[in-house]
Amino acid sequence: MRTRPGDDSLGPGVARRAAAWQAAIVIPLALATLLGLIVLWPSDSPAGSVPITAESVSLETGTIVHIGKTDEVGATEVRMSLTGSGTDVPVHVPAEIVANGLDVGDRIEAMFTPAAVGTGTPYIFWDFERDVELWLLIGLYILVVALVARGKGLAAVAGLAISLAVVVLFMLPALLAGESPFLVVIVGAGAMMFASIYLAHGISIRTTTAILGTAGGLLVTATLAVTAADWTNLTGTLSDSALSLSGYGIQLDQILICGMILAGLGALNDVTITQVSTVWELRAANPTATVTQLYRQAMVVGRDHIASTIYTLAFAYVGTALPLLMAAAIIDRTFLDTLSTGDIAEEIVRTLVASIGLVLAIPLTTGIAARLARA
């Protein structure tokens, strides 16, 4: 592990010794991750094998040109202009879509069934077209990051892109191919960890210390996820998307555990980098500080970090699960009974496991950083 300008505060002797210790741990860890990617890389995966529509059925795009009044039975006359030909055709749109966001000028995809031409509505609403809007939003995101964080921010975006590529190109196909879910998520999370931290912050003793803390936090989170899923008898079979995978011989409870492990990865990167930077600055301000002094002083910042981030994951999950919570609130049962139902319990356990891993990663990373700072 080479020393870099960001490591100058350690002093040359300490930096060399810290780099040697890190190399002995991180290089085998990186090689194991690379080997795992090679061994587990799916050669025959069902990913992308199921056609989106039945034979002879096609997806057509068009623009909504007319929305009529809703009749007594809840049906609404909707017409669209087909892209390319400009032909004006009727399209069947579900009532909930009409009532919650359909407007004239919207671009949509419709499923065209030739055999249904005689019914008068061979076009059935499939989804909205969002490609242009999504790319514009992505472009705005990258622009804002570039203006505010400049090169470092763009490097972090590159790390994010590589991490998403690991999920799409490796993890999802490997899981669908029947590889061990636990091994796939550990290897995938390791690759994402190296890419996101090193690309965003560069390769240095400081960032490698954060790698060690993040790896430890992932190990803690993985252990808690396996234990908690068994304790609470979570099966991972309650959502419609999970049930759609039942025909592929996939262990859905293991997929649920994988999701718990991945849930805290991004937050782990954040807290580990912060704690390592705190220890480094304390070491620079007081070169004679002992390991214990560095740890205690850095944990003052760490406890503030815990206090400010302890609700981050909880709010994130509440936001994504809001429709589920609203549906559960309609049913007449006690608050505790509502929390213990399977689908909500999955969200609670996922939040708690990721949060515990996040909280424990802070003293773990601080301890590693303080020890390496004294090397």
ZAVO-525932 format. One record per residue (C-alpha): residue in three letters; z, y negated, x negated. Coordinates in nm, 2 decimals, decimal comma. Example, Ala and Ser with C-alpha at 12.3 -4.5 7.8 and 13.67 -1.06 7.14 Angstrom:
2
<r aa="ALA" pz="0,78" py="0,45" px="-1,23"/>
<r aa="SER" pz="0,71" py="0,11" px="-1,37"/>
This chain:
375
<r aa="MET" pz="0,00" py="0,00" px="0,00"/>
<r aa="ARG" pz="-0,11" py="-0,32" px="-0,16"/>
<r aa="THR" pz="0,09" py="-0,64" px="-0,15"/>
<r aa="ARG" pz="-0,06" py="-0,95" px="0,01"/>
<r aa="PRO" pz="0,03" py="-1,32" px="0,02"/>
<r aa="GLY" pz="0,24" py="-1,27" px="0,33"/>
<r aa="ASP" pz="0,47" py="-1,04" px="0,12"/>
<r aa="ASP" pz="0,55" py="-1,30" px="-0,15"/>
<r aa="SER" pz="0,89" py="-1,38" px="0,00"/>
<r aa="LEU" pz="1,01" py="-1,03" px="-0,11"/>
<r aa="GLY" pz="0,95" py="-1,10" px="-0,48"/>
<r aa="PRO" pz="0,71" py="-0,88" px="-0,69"/>
<r aa="GLY" pz="0,96" py="-0,61" px="-0,78"/>
<r aa="VAL" pz="1,08" py="-0,56" px="-0,42"/>
<r aa="ALA" pz="0,73" py="-0,58" px="-0,28"/>
<r aa="ARG" pz="0,61" py="-0,30" px="-0,52"/>
<r aa="ARG" pz="0,89" py="-0,07" px="-0,43"/>
<r aa="ALA" pz="0,85" py="-0,14" px="-0,06"/>
<r aa="ALA" pz="0,48" py="-0,07" px="-0,08"/>
<r aa="ALA" pz="0,54" py="0,26" px="-0,26"/>
<r aa="TRP" pz="0,78" py="0,38" px="0,01"/>
<r aa="GLN" pz="0,55" py="0,27" px="0,29"/>
<r aa="ALA" pz="0,25" py="0,44" px="0,13"/>
<r aa="ALA" pz="0,44" py="0,77" px="0,11"/>
<r aa="ILE" pz="0,49" py="0,76" px="0,49"/>
<r aa="VAL" pz="0,20" py="0,57" px="0,64"/>
<r aa="ILE" pz="-0,08" py="0,73" px="0,45"/>
<r aa="PRO" pz="0,01" py="1,08" px="0,57"/>
<r aa="LEU" pz="0,06" py="0,94" px="0,92"/>
<r aa="ALA" pz="-0,29" py="0,78" px="0,92"/>
<r aa="LEU" pz="-0,45" py="1,10" px="0,78"/>
<r aa="ALA" pz="-0,27" py="1,30" px="1,05"/>
<r aa="THR" pz="-0,41" py="1,06" px="1,32"/>
<r aa="LEU" pz="-0,76" py="1,09" px="1,18"/>
<r aa="LEU" pz="-0,73" py="1,47" px="1,16"/>
<r aa="GLY" pz="-0,61" py="1,48" px="1,52"/>
<r aa="LEU" pz="-0,91" py="1,27" px="1,63"/>
<r aa="ILE" pz="-1,14" py="1,52" px="1,46"/>
<r aa="VAL" pz="-0,98" py="1,83" px="1,59"/>
<r aa="LEU" pz="-0,92" py="1,71" px="1,94"/>
<r aa="TRP" pz="-1,25" py="1,52" px="1,98"/>
<r aa="PRO" pz="-1,41" py="1,68" px="2,29"/>
<r aa="SER" pz="-1,74" py="1,86" px="2,24"/>
<r aa="ASP" pz="-1,78" py="1,97" px="2,60"/>
<r aa="SER" pz="-1,62" py="1,74" px="2,85"/>
<r aa="PRO" pz="-1,69" py="1,71" px="3,22"/>
<r aa="ALA" pz="-1,67" py="1,33" px="3,18"/>
<r aa="GLY" pz="-1,97" py="1,17" px="3,35"/>
<r aa="SER" pz="-2,09" py="1,51" px="3,49"/>
<r aa="VAL" pz="-2,04" py="1,43" px="3,86"/>
<r aa="PRO" pz="-2,32" py="1,22" px="4,02"/>
<r aa="ILE" pz="-2,20" py="0,91" px="4,20"/>
<r aa="THR" pz="-2,41" py="0,99" px="4,51"/>
<r aa="ALA" pz="-2,56" py="1,30" px="4,67"/>
<r aa="GLU" pz="-2,92" py="1,41" px="4,61"/>
<r aa="SER" pz="-3,18" py="1,19" px="4,79"/>
<r aa="VAL" pz="-2,91" py="0,92" px="4,84"/>
<r aa="SER" pz="-2,94" py="0,60" px="4,63"/>
<r aa="LEU" pz="-2,74" py="0,28" px="4,56"/>
<r aa="GLU" pz="-2,93" py="-0,04" px="4,65"/>
<r aa="THR" pz="-2,82" py="-0,40" px="4,58"/>
<r aa="GLY" pz="-2,86" py="-0,70" px="4,80"/>
<r aa="THR" pz="-2,72" py="-1,03" px="4,92"/>
<r aa="ILE" pz="-2,53" py="-1,08" px="5,24"/>
<r aa="VAL" pz="-2,74" py="-1,32" px="5,46"/>
<r aa="HIS" pz="-2,58" py="-1,29" px="5,80"/>
<r aa="ILE" pz="-2,23" py="-1,20" px="5,94"/>
<r aa="GLY" pz="-2,22" py="-1,18" px="6,32"/>
<r aa="LYS" pz="-1,93" py="-1,18" px="6,56"/>
<r aa="THR" pz="-1,70" py="-0,88" px="6,59"/>
<r aa="ASP" pz="-1,74" py="-0,69" px="6,92"/>
<r aa="GLU" pz="-1,47" py="-0,52" px="7,13"/>
<r aa="VAL" pz="-1,47" py="-0,20" px="6,93"/>
<r aa="GLY" pz="-1,43" py="-0,38" px="6,60"/>
<r aa="ALA" pz="-1,79" py="-0,35" px="6,48"/>
<r aa="THR" pz="-1,95" py="-0,65" px="6,31"/>
<r aa="GLU" pz="-2,33" py="-0,71" px="6,27"/>
<r aa="VAL" pz="-2,40" py="-0,76" px="5,90"/>
<r aa="ARG" pz="-2,74" py="-0,80" px="5,73"/>
<r aa="MET" pz="-2,84" py="-0,82" px="5,37"/>
<r aa="SER" pz="-3,15" py="-0,91" px="5,17"/>
<r aa="LEU" pz="-3,25" py="-0,63" px="4,94"/>
<r aa="THR" pz="-3,28" py="-0,73" px="4,57"/>
<r aa="GLY" pz="-3,64" py="-0,73" px="4,45"/>
<r aa="SER" pz="-3,82" py="-0,68" px="4,79"/>
<r aa="GLY" pz="-3,63" py="-0,95" px="4,98"/>
<r aa="THR" pz="-3,63" py="-0,72" px="5,29"/>
<r aa="ASP" pz="-3,37" py="-0,81" px="5,55"/>
<r aa="VAL" pz="-3,19" py="-0,50" px="5,66"/>
<r aa="PRO" pz="-2,87" py="-0,42" px="5,86"/>
<r aa="VAL" pz="-2,58" py="-0,28" px="5,66"/>
<r aa="HIS" pz="-2,27" py="-0,11" px="5,79"/>
<r aa="VAL" pz="-1,95" py="-0,27" px="5,65"/>
<r aa="PRO" pz="-1,60" py="-0,14" px="5,73"/>
<r aa="ALA" pz="-1,40" py="-0,38" px="5,94"/>
<r aa="GLU" pz="-1,13" py="-0,42" px="5,67"/>
<r aa="ILE" pz="-1,39" py="-0,54" px="5,42"/>
<r aa="VAL" pz="-1,54" py="-0,79" px="5,67"/>
<r aa="ALA" pz="-1,19" py="-0,93" px="5,75"/>
<r aa="ASN" pz="-1,07" py="-0,95" px="5,39"/>
<r aa="GLY" pz="-1,33" py="-1,13" px="5,19"/>
<r aa="LEU" pz="-1,69" py="-1,07" px="5,29"/>
<r aa="ASP" pz="-1,90" py="-1,39" px="5,29"/>
<r aa="VAL" pz="-2,26" py="-1,49" px="5,33"/>
<r aa="GLY" pz="-2,40" py="-1,50" px="4,97"/>
<r aa="ASP" pz="-2,19" py="-1,21" px="4,84"/>
<r aa="ARG" pz="-2,38" py="-0,96" px="4,63"/>
<r aa="ILE" pz="-2,31" py="-0,60" px="4,73"/>
<r aa="GLU" pz="-2,41" py="-0,24" px="4,66"/>
<r aa="ALA" pz="-2,50" py="-0,03" px="4,96"/>
<r aa="MET" pz="-2,56" py="0,35" px="4,98"/>
<r aa="PHE" pz="-2,90" py="0,42" px="5,13"/>
<r aa="THR" pz="-2,95" py="0,75" px="5,31"/>
<r aa="PRO" pz="-3,31" py="0,81" px="5,41"/>
<r aa="ALA" pz="-3,21" py="1,08" px="5,66"/>
<r aa="ALA" pz="-3,01" py="0,81" px="5,85"/>
<r aa="VAL" pz="-3,30" py="0,58" px="5,91"/>
<r aa="GLY" pz="-3,32" py="0,69" px="6,27"/>
<r aa="THR" pz="-2,97" py="0,57" px="6,33"/>
<r aa="GLY" pz="-3,05" py="0,21" px="6,26"/>
<r aa="THR" pz="-2,80" py="0,17" px="5,98"/>
<r aa="PRO" pz="-2,91" py="0,38" px="5,68"/>
<r aa="TYR" pz="-2,74" py="0,13" px="5,45"/>
<r aa="ILE" pz="-2,36" py="0,16" px="5,42"/>
<r aa="PHE" pz="-2,14" py="-0,07" px="5,22"/>
<r aa="TRP" pz="-2,04" py="0,08" px="4,88"/>
<r aa="ASP" pz="-1,88" py="-0,21" px="4,68"/>
<r aa="PHE" pz="-1,93" py="-0,57" px="4,57"/>
<r aa="GLU" pz="-2,14" py="-0,65" px="4,27"/>
<r aa="ARG" pz="-1,91" py="-0,80" px="4,01"/>
<r aa="ASP" pz="-2,09" py="-0,76" px="3,68"/>
<r aa="VAL" pz="-2,17" py="-1,13" px="3,62"/>
<r aa="GLU" pz="-1,83" py="-1,25" px="3,72"/>
<r aa="LEU" pz="-1,65" py="-1,00" px="3,50"/>
<r aa="TRP" pz="-1,86" py="-1,09" px="3,20"/>
<r aa="LEU" pz="-1,80" py="-1,46" px="3,26"/>
<r aa="LEU" pz="-1,43" py="-1,40" px="3,28"/>
<r aa="ILE" pz="-1,44" py="-1,19" px="2,96"/>
<r aa="GLY" pz="-1,64" py="-1,47" px="2,79"/>
<r aa="LEU" pz="-1,38" py="-1,73" px="2,90"/>
<r aa="TYR" pz="-1,10" py="-1,51" px="2,77"/>
<r aa="ILE" pz="-1,26" py="-1,48" px="2,43"/>
<r aa="LEU" pz="-1,34" py="-1,85" px="2,41"/>
<r aa="VAL" pz="-0,98" py="-1,95" px="2,49"/>
<r aa="VAL" pz="-0,84" py="-1,70" px="2,24"/>
<r aa="ALA" pz="-1,09" py="-1,83" px="1,97"/>
<r aa="LEU" pz="-1,00" py="-2,20" px="2,04"/>
<r aa="VAL" pz="-0,62" py="-2,14" px="2,03"/>
<r aa="ALA" pz="-0,57" py="-1,85" px="1,79"/>
<r aa="ARG" pz="-0,90" py="-1,88" px="1,60"/>
<r aa="GLY" pz="-0,98" py="-1,60" px="1,36"/>
<r aa="LYS" pz="-0,66" py="-1,41" px="1,41"/>
<r aa="GLY" pz="-0,70" py="-1,42" px="1,78"/>
<r aa="LEU" pz="-1,05" py="-1,28" px="1,76"/>
<r aa="ALA" pz="-0,93" py="-1,01" px="1,53"/>
<r aa="ALA" pz="-0,67" py="-0,92" px="1,79"/>
<r aa="VAL" pz="-0,95" py="-0,90" px="2,05"/>
<r aa="ALA" pz="-1,15" py="-0,67" px="1,82"/>
<r aa="GLY" pz="-0,84" py="-0,45" px="1,80"/>
<r aa="LEU" pz="-0,81" py="-0,45" px="2,17"/>
<r aa="ALA" pz="-1,18" py="-0,35" px="2,20"/>
<r aa="ILE" pz="-1,13" py="-0,06" px="1,96"/>
<r aa="SER" pz="-0,82" py="0,05" px="2,15"/>
<r aa="LEU" pz="-1,01" py="0,06" px="2,48"/>
<r aa="ALA" pz="-1,29" py="0,25" px="2,30"/>
<r aa="VAL" pz="-1,03" py="0,51" px="2,19"/>
<r aa="VAL" pz="-0,92" py="0,55" px="2,56"/>
<r aa="VAL" pz="-1,28" py="0,57" px="2,70"/>
<r aa="LEU" pz="-1,45" py="0,77" px="2,42"/>
<r aa="PHE" pz="-1,17" py="1,00" px="2,31"/>
<r aa="MET" pz="-0,86" py="1,02" px="2,54"/>
<r aa="LEU" pz="-1,03" py="1,05" px="2,88"/>
<r aa="PRO" pz="-1,29" py="1,30" px="2,78"/>
<r aa="ALA" pz="-1,04" py="1,51" px="2,58"/>
<r aa="LEU" pz="-0,80" py="1,51" px="2,87"/>
<r aa="LEU" pz="-1,07" py="1,61" px="3,11"/>
<r aa="ALA" pz="-1,18" py="1,89" px="2,87"/>
<r aa="GLY" pz="-0,83" py="2,04" px="2,90"/>
<r aa="GLU" pz="-0,69" py="1,95" px="2,56"/>
<r aa="SER" pz="-0,32" py="1,93" px="2,53"/>
<r aa="PRO" pz="-0,23" py="1,60" px="2,71"/>
<r aa="PHE" pz="0,07" py="1,53" px="2,48"/>
<r aa="LEU" pz="-0,12" py="1,58" px="2,16"/>
<r aa="VAL" pz="-0,41" py="1,37" px="2,29"/>
<r aa="VAL" pz="-0,19" py="1,08" px="2,39"/>
<r aa="ILE" pz="0,01" py="1,09" px="2,06"/>
<r aa="VAL" pz="-0,31" py="1,09" px="1,85"/>
<r aa="GLY" pz="-0,48" py="0,83" px="2,07"/>
<r aa="ALA" pz="-0,18" py="0,60" px="2,07"/>
<r aa="GLY" pz="-0,16" py="0,63" px="1,69"/>
<r aa="ALA" pz="-0,52" py="0,53" px="1,65"/>
<r aa="MET" pz="-0,47" py="0,24" px="1,89"/>
<r aa="MET" pz="-0,15" py="0,13" px="1,70"/>
<r aa="PHE" pz="-0,33" py="0,12" px="1,36"/>
<r aa="ALA" pz="-0,63" py="-0,06" px="1,50"/>
<r aa="SER" pz="-0,44" py="-0,32" px="1,70"/>
<r aa="ILE" pz="-0,18" py="-0,41" px="1,44"/>
<r aa="TYR" pz="-0,39" py="-0,40" px="1,13"/>
<r aa="LEU" pz="-0,69" py="-0,59" px="1,28"/>
<r aa="ALA" pz="-0,47" py="-0,86" px="1,43"/>
<r aa="HIS" pz="-0,23" py="-0,91" px="1,14"/>
<r aa="GLY" pz="-0,40" py="-0,76" px="0,84"/>
<r aa="ILE" pz="-0,28" py="-0,49" px="0,61"/>
<r aa="SER" pz="0,04" py="-0,58" px="0,43"/>
<r aa="ILE" pz="0,39" py="-0,47" px="0,38"/>
<r aa="ARG" pz="0,50" py="-0,67" px="0,67"/>
<r aa="THR" pz="0,25" py="-0,52" px="0,92"/>
<r aa="THR" pz="0,30" py="-0,17" px="0,78"/>
<r aa="THR" pz="0,67" py="-0,21" px="0,85"/>
<r aa="ALA" pz="0,57" py="-0,29" px="1,21"/>
<r aa="ILE" pz="0,36" py="0,02" px="1,21"/>
<r aa="LEU" pz="0,66" py="0,23" px="1,12"/>
<r aa="GLY" pz="0,88" py="0,06" px="1,39"/>
<r aa="THR" pz="0,61" py="0,11" px="1,65"/>
<r aa="ALA" pz="0,56" py="0,47" px="1,56"/>
<r aa="GLY" pz="0,94" py="0,52" px="1,59"/>
<r aa="GLY" pz="0,94" py="0,35" px="1,93"/>
<r aa="LEU" pz="0,65" py="0,57" px="2,05"/>
<r aa="LEU" pz="0,85" py="0,88" px="1,94"/>
<r aa="VAL" pz="1,15" py="0,76" px="2,13"/>
<r aa="THR" pz="0,94" py="0,68" px="2,44"/>
<r aa="ALA" pz="0,76" py="1,02" px="2,42"/>
<r aa="THR" pz="1,10" py="1,21" px="2,41"/>
<r aa="LEU" pz="1,24" py="1,01" px="2,70"/>
<r aa="ALA" pz="0,92" py="1,05" px="2,90"/>
<r aa="VAL" pz="0,93" py="1,43" px="2,87"/>
<r aa="THR" pz="1,30" py="1,45" px="2,95"/>
<r aa="ALA" pz="1,29" py="1,20" px="3,24"/>
<r aa="ALA" pz="0,99" py="1,37" px="3,41"/>
<r aa="ASP" pz="1,17" py="1,70" px="3,40"/>
<r aa="TRP" pz="1,51" py="1,56" px="3,52"/>
<r aa="THR" pz="1,35" py="1,38" px="3,81"/>
<r aa="ASN" pz="1,11" py="1,66" px="3,91"/>
<r aa="LEU" pz="0,80" py="1,43" px="3,89"/>
<r aa="THR" pz="0,48" py="1,62" px="3,94"/>
<r aa="GLY" pz="0,21" py="1,35" px="3,91"/>
<r aa="THR" pz="0,03" py="1,49" px="4,22"/>
<r aa="LEU" pz="0,10" py="1,22" px="4,48"/>
<r aa="SER" pz="-0,18" py="0,98" px="4,43"/>
<r aa="ASP" pz="-0,53" py="1,03" px="4,56"/>
<r aa="SER" pz="-0,68" py="0,98" px="4,22"/>
<r aa="ALA" pz="-0,45" py="1,24" px="4,07"/>
<r aa="LEU" pz="-0,54" py="1,49" px="4,34"/>
<r aa="SER" pz="-0,91" py="1,44" px="4,27"/>
<r aa="LEU" pz="-0,85" py="1,60" px="3,92"/>
<r aa="SER" pz="-0,68" py="1,91" px="4,05"/>
<r aa="GLY" pz="-1,01" py="2,11" px="4,03"/>
<r aa="TYR" pz="-1,03" py="2,07" px="3,66"/>
<r aa="GLY" pz="-0,72" py="2,27" px="3,57"/>
<r aa="ILE" pz="-0,54" py="1,96" px="3,44"/>
<r aa="GLN" pz="-0,16" py="1,95" px="3,42"/>
<r aa="LEU" pz="-0,10" py="1,64" px="3,63"/>
<r aa="ASP" pz="0,27" py="1,62" px="3,53"/>
<r aa="GLN" pz="0,16" py="1,60" px="3,17"/>
<r aa="ILE" pz="-0,09" py="1,33" px="3,25"/>
<r aa="LEU" pz="0,20" py="1,14" px="3,41"/>
<r aa="ILE" pz="0,40" py="1,17" px="3,09"/>
<r aa="CYS" pz="0,10" py="1,04" px="2,89"/>
<r aa="GLY" pz="0,08" py="0,73" px="3,11"/>
<r aa="MET" pz="0,45" py="0,66" px="3,04"/>
<r aa="ILE" pz="0,39" py="0,68" px="2,67"/>
<r aa="LEU" pz="0,09" py="0,45" px="2,68"/>
<r aa="ALA" pz="0,26" py="0,20" px="2,91"/>
<r aa="GLY" pz="0,49" py="0,06" px="2,64"/>
<r aa="LEU" pz="0,25" py="0,06" px="2,35"/>
<r aa="GLY" pz="0,13" py="-0,30" px="2,38"/>
<r aa="ALA" pz="0,48" py="-0,44" px="2,42"/>
<r aa="LEU" pz="0,60" py="-0,23" px="2,13"/>
<r aa="ASN" pz="0,35" py="-0,39" px="1,90"/>
<r aa="ASP" pz="0,47" py="-0,73" px="2,01"/>
<r aa="VAL" pz="0,84" py="-0,68" px="1,94"/>
<r aa="THR" pz="0,80" py="-0,49" px="1,61"/>
<r aa="ILE" pz="0,58" py="-0,76" px="1,46"/>
<r aa="THR" pz="0,83" py="-1,03" px="1,57"/>
<r aa="GLN" pz="1,13" py="-0,85" px="1,42"/>
<r aa="VAL" pz="0,97" py="-0,78" px="1,09"/>
<r aa="SER" pz="0,87" py="-1,14" px="1,06"/>
<r aa="THR" pz="1,22" py="-1,24" px="1,13"/>
<r aa="VAL" pz="1,37" py="-1,02" px="0,86"/>
<r aa="TRP" pz="1,11" py="-1,15" px="0,61"/>
<r aa="GLU" pz="1,19" py="-1,51" px="0,68"/>
<r aa="LEU" pz="1,56" py="-1,44" px="0,65"/>
<r aa="ARG" pz="1,50" py="-1,27" px="0,32"/>
<r aa="ALA" pz="1,30" py="-1,57" px="0,20"/>
<r aa="ALA" pz="1,57" py="-1,81" px="0,30"/>
<r aa="ASN" pz="1,85" py="-1,60" px="0,14"/>
<r aa="PRO" pz="1,72" py="-1,37" px="-0,14"/>
<r aa="THR" pz="2,07" py="-1,24" px="-0,21"/>
<r aa="ALA" pz="2,13" py="-1,12" px="0,15"/>
<r aa="THR" pz="2,23" py="-0,76" px="0,18"/>
<r aa="VAL" pz="2,07" py="-0,51" px="0,41"/>
<r aa="THR" pz="2,36" py="-0,54" px="0,65"/>
<r aa="GLN" pz="2,34" py="-0,92" px="0,66"/>
<r aa="LEU" pz="1,97" py="-0,91" px="0,72"/>
<r aa="TYR" pz="2,01" py="-0,66" px="1,00"/>
<r aa="ARG" pz="2,28" py="-0,85" px="1,17"/>
<r aa="GLN" pz="2,11" py="-1,19" px="1,15"/>
<r aa="ALA" pz="1,77" py="-1,05" px="1,26"/>
<r aa="MET" pz="1,94" py="-0,87" px="1,56"/>
<r aa="VAL" pz="2,06" py="-1,21" px="1,69"/>
<r aa="VAL" pz="1,69" py="-1,29" px="1,74"/>
<r aa="GLY" pz="1,63" py="-0,93" px="1,85"/>
<r aa="ARG" pz="1,88" py="-0,95" px="2,13"/>
<r aa="ASP" pz="1,72" py="-1,28" px="2,25"/>
<r aa="HIS" pz="1,39" py="-1,09" px="2,24"/>
<r aa="ILE" pz="1,53" py="-0,81" px="2,45"/>
<r aa="ALA" pz="1,68" py="-1,05" px="2,70"/>
<r aa="SER" pz="1,34" py="-1,23" px="2,74"/>
<r aa="THR" pz="1,12" py="-0,91" px="2,76"/>
<r aa="ILE" pz="1,35" py="-0,67" px="2,95"/>
<r aa="TYR" pz="1,19" py="-0,76" px="3,28"/>
<r aa="THR" pz="0,83" py="-0,79" px="3,15"/>
<r aa="LEU" pz="0,73" py="-0,43" px="3,22"/>
<r aa="ALA" pz="0,92" py="-0,42" px="3,55"/>
<r aa="PHE" pz="0,74" py="-0,73" px="3,68"/>
<r aa="ALA" pz="0,41" py="-0,58" px="3,56"/>
<r aa="TYR" pz="0,46" py="-0,26" px="3,75"/>
<r aa="VAL" pz="0,59" py="-0,44" px="4,06"/>
<r aa="GLY" pz="0,27" py="-0,65" px="4,06"/>
<r aa="THR" pz="0,04" py="-0,34" px="4,04"/>
<r aa="ALA" pz="0,24" py="-0,14" px="4,29"/>
<r aa="LEU" pz="0,29" py="-0,42" px="4,54"/>
<r aa="PRO" pz="0,07" py="-0,26" px="4,82"/>
<r aa="LEU" pz="0,26" py="0,07" px="4,77"/>
<r aa="LEU" pz="0,60" py="-0,11" px="4,80"/>
<r aa="MET" pz="0,48" py="-0,29" px="5,11"/>
<r aa="ALA" pz="0,37" py="0,03" px="5,27"/>
<r aa="ALA" pz="0,70" py="0,20" px="5,19"/>
<r aa="ALA" pz="0,90" py="-0,10" px="5,33"/>
<r aa="ILE" pz="0,74" py="-0,05" px="5,67"/>
<r aa="ILE" pz="0,91" py="0,29" px="5,71"/>
<r aa="ASP" pz="1,26" py="0,30" px="5,86"/>
<r aa="ARG" pz="1,48" py="0,44" px="5,59"/>
<r aa="THR" pz="1,75" py="0,32" px="5,35"/>
<r aa="PHE" pz="1,68" py="0,13" px="5,03"/>
<r aa="LEU" pz="1,79" py="0,42" px="4,81"/>
<r aa="ASP" pz="1,58" py="0,67" px="5,00"/>
<r aa="THR" pz="1,28" py="0,45" px="4,96"/>
<r aa="LEU" pz="1,33" py="0,43" px="4,58"/>
<r aa="SER" pz="1,37" py="0,81" px="4,55"/>
<r aa="THR" pz="1,04" py="0,89" px="4,72"/>
<r aa="GLY" pz="0,79" py="1,05" px="4,48"/>
<r aa="ASP" pz="0,53" py="0,78" px="4,44"/>
<r aa="ILE" pz="0,78" py="0,50" px="4,40"/>
<r aa="ALA" pz="1,01" py="0,71" px="4,17"/>
<r aa="GLU" pz="0,71" py="0,76" px="3,94"/>
<r aa="GLU" pz="0,68" py="0,39" px="3,90"/>
<r aa="ILE" pz="1,05" py="0,35" px="3,84"/>
<r aa="VAL" pz="1,07" py="0,62" px="3,58"/>
<r aa="ARG" pz="0,76" py="0,49" px="3,40"/>
<r aa="THR" pz="0,92" py="0,14" px="3,39"/>
<r aa="LEU" pz="1,26" py="0,26" px="3,27"/>
<r aa="VAL" pz="1,12" py="0,50" px="3,00"/>
<r aa="ALA" pz="0,89" py="0,23" px="2,86"/>
<r aa="SER" pz="1,16" py="-0,03" px="2,87"/>
<r aa="ILE" pz="1,42" py="0,19" px="2,70"/>
<r aa="GLY" pz="1,17" py="0,27" px="2,43"/>
<r aa="LEU" pz="1,10" py="-0,10" px="2,39"/>
<r aa="VAL" pz="1,46" py="-0,20" px="2,36"/>
<r aa="LEU" pz="1,55" py="0,08" px="2,11"/>
<r aa="ALA" pz="1,24" py="-0,01" px="1,90"/>
<r aa="ILE" pz="1,39" py="-0,35" px="1,82"/>
<r aa="PRO" pz="1,70" py="-0,23" px="1,63"/>
<r aa="LEU" pz="1,50" py="0,06" px="1,48"/>
<r aa="THR" pz="1,23" py="-0,18" px="1,34"/>
<r aa="THR" pz="1,49" py="-0,43" px="1,23"/>
<r aa="GLY" pz="1,67" py="-0,16" px="1,03"/>
<r aa="ILE" pz="1,35" py="-0,04" px="0,86"/>
<r aa="ALA" pz="1,25" py="-0,40" px="0,78"/>
<r aa="ALA" pz="1,60" py="-0,49" px="0,64"/>
<r aa="ARG" pz="1,60" py="-0,18" px="0,42"/>
<r aa="LEU" pz="1,25" py="-0,23" px="0,29"/>
<r aa="ALA" pz="1,33" py="-0,60" px="0,23"/>
<r aa="ARG" pz="1,59" py="-0,49" px="-0,02"/>
<r aa="ALA" pz="1,38" py="-0,19" px="-0,13"/>
